[in-house]
Amino acid sequence: MGDLKKMYIPDASVIIKWFIRQGEPDLDAALSLKNDLIDQKLECVVPSNCFYEVINILSNKVSDEVIWCFSQLLVMDIAQSYLTLGLASRADSIARKFPGVSFYDAVYHALAMQFGGIFLTADERYYQKTKSLKNIMLLKDYK
């Protein structure tokens, strides 16, 4: 039986750093995650809408390269998870428990809880509000 790999759920704030490198805080940690994913040392899963968010951000920052960036995401073997009733229910509970937390952000956290993985984010405000739930790590603390 194969080794169980650690599961990470990176949000768009992490993934965009793989492509927009200049001036990005915690770039070393983001690139380390990317390299670990490519080297198959871990697994990543994201909500199905994550790539839409990433491409939207990248289209405003690196518009000439946005399709190339998307093609790179596709070959990285990042699984996409569709919104289910259970996932939506858990995300809704998170968003209701912590004022100011959006359902959209809470889906990443709920997905980490569902898979027993770690939600990896560069969003310190979200982290500070929800860290009591566990299954979350700031990007700067990766490795």
C-alpha positions in Angstrom: 0.0 0.0 0.0 1.3 3.5 -0.9 2.2 6.2 1.5 -0.6 8.6 2.4 0.3 12.1 1.1 -0.5 15.2 3.0 -3.5 17.0 1.5 -3.4 20.8 1.0 -6.2 23.1 -0.1 -4.5 26.2 -1.4 -6.6 29.2 -2.1 -6.2 31.7 -4.9 -4.1 34.0 -2.7 -1.5 31.2 -2.7 -1.8 29.9 -6.3 -1.4 33.3 -7.9 2.0 33.7 -6.3 3.2 30.8 -8.6 2.8 33.1 -11.5 3.1 36.7 -10.1 6.4 36.6 -8.4 7.6 40.1 -8.3 6.8 41.8 -5.0 4.8 38.9 -3.6 5.2 38.2 0.1 5.9 34.6 1.2 6.9 33.8 -2.4 9.5 31.2 -1.1 6.7 29.3 0.7 4.4 29.4 -2.3 7.1 28.1 -4.6 8.0 25.4 -2.1 4.4 24.2 -2.1 4.3 24.2 -5.9 7.6 22.2 -6.1 6.3 19.7 -3.6 3.1 19.3 -5.6 5.1 18.8 -8.8 7.4 16.3 -7.1 4.3 14.5 -5.9 5.2 14.9 -2.2 1.7 16.1 -1.4 -1.8 16.3 -3.0 -3.8 19.4 -3.6 -7.6 19.8 -4.1 -9.4 23.1 -4.6 -13.1 24.1 -5.0 -14.2 23.9 -8.6 -14.4 27.7 -8.8 -10.8 28.3 -7.7 -9.4 28.3 -11.2 -12.0 30.9 -12.2 -10.8 33.2 -9.4 -7.1 32.6 -10.2 -7.6 33.3 -13.9 -9.6 36.4 -13.2 -6.8 37.8 -11.0 -4.1 36.8 -13.5 -5.9 38.3 -16.4 -5.6 41.7 -14.7 -1.9 41.2 -13.8 -0.3 39.1 -16.6 -3.0 39.3 -19.4 -0.6 38.2 -22.2 0.3 35.0 -20.3 -3.0 34.1 -18.7 -3.8 31.1 -21.0 -0.2 29.8 -20.5 -0.7 30.1 -16.7 -4.0 28.2 -16.9 -2.3 25.4 -19.0 0.3 25.1 -16.3 -2.4 24.7 -13.6 -4.0 21.9 -15.6 -0.8 19.8 -15.8 -0.1 20.1 -12.0 -2.7 17.5 -11.1 -4.7 19.7 -8.8 -8.0 18.0 -8.1 -11.2 20.1 -8.3 -14.1 19.4 -5.9 -17.6 20.4 -6.8 -19.9 22.0 -4.3 -22.1 19.5 -2.6 -24.9 19.9 -0.1 -22.6 18.7 2.7 -19.8 21.0 1.7 -22.1 24.0 1.3 -23.6 23.3 4.7 -20.2 23.2 6.4 -19.1 26.4 4.6 -22.3 28.1 5.6 -21.8 27.2 9.2 -18.3 28.6 9.1 -19.4 31.9 7.5 -22.2 32.3 10.0 -20.0 31.5 13.0 -17.4 34.1 12.1 -18.8 37.6 11.0 -17.0 39.0 8.0 -16.1 35.6 6.6 -17.5 35.0 3.2 -19.1 31.8 2.1 -16.7 31.8 -0.8 -13.6 31.7 1.5 -15.3 29.3 3.9 -15.7 26.7 1.1 -11.9 26.3 1.0 -11.8 25.7 4.8 -14.8 23.4 4.7 -13.1 21.4 1.9 -10.0 21.0 4.1 -12.1 19.7 7.0 -13.9 17.3 4.7 -10.7 15.8 3.3 -8.8 16.0 6.6 -6.3 18.3 4.9 -4.9 21.8 5.5 -6.4 24.9 4.1 -3.4 27.0 3.1 -4.0 30.7 2.7 -2.1 34.0 2.6 -5.1 35.8 4.0 -4.1 36.7 7.6 -7.5 38.2 8.4 -9.4 35.1 7.5 -6.8 33.0 9.4 -7.1 35.1 12.6 -10.8 34.8 12.6 -11.1 31.0 12.0 -7.9 29.4 13.3 -9.8 27.9 16.2 -11.4 25.5 13.7 -8.1 23.9 12.9 -7.3 22.5 9.4 -5.8 25.9 8.4 -2.3 27.2 8.0 -0.9 30.5 6.9 1.3 30.3 3.8 4.2 31.9 5.6 4.2 28.9 8.0 4.5 26.3 5.2 7.9 24.7 5.6 
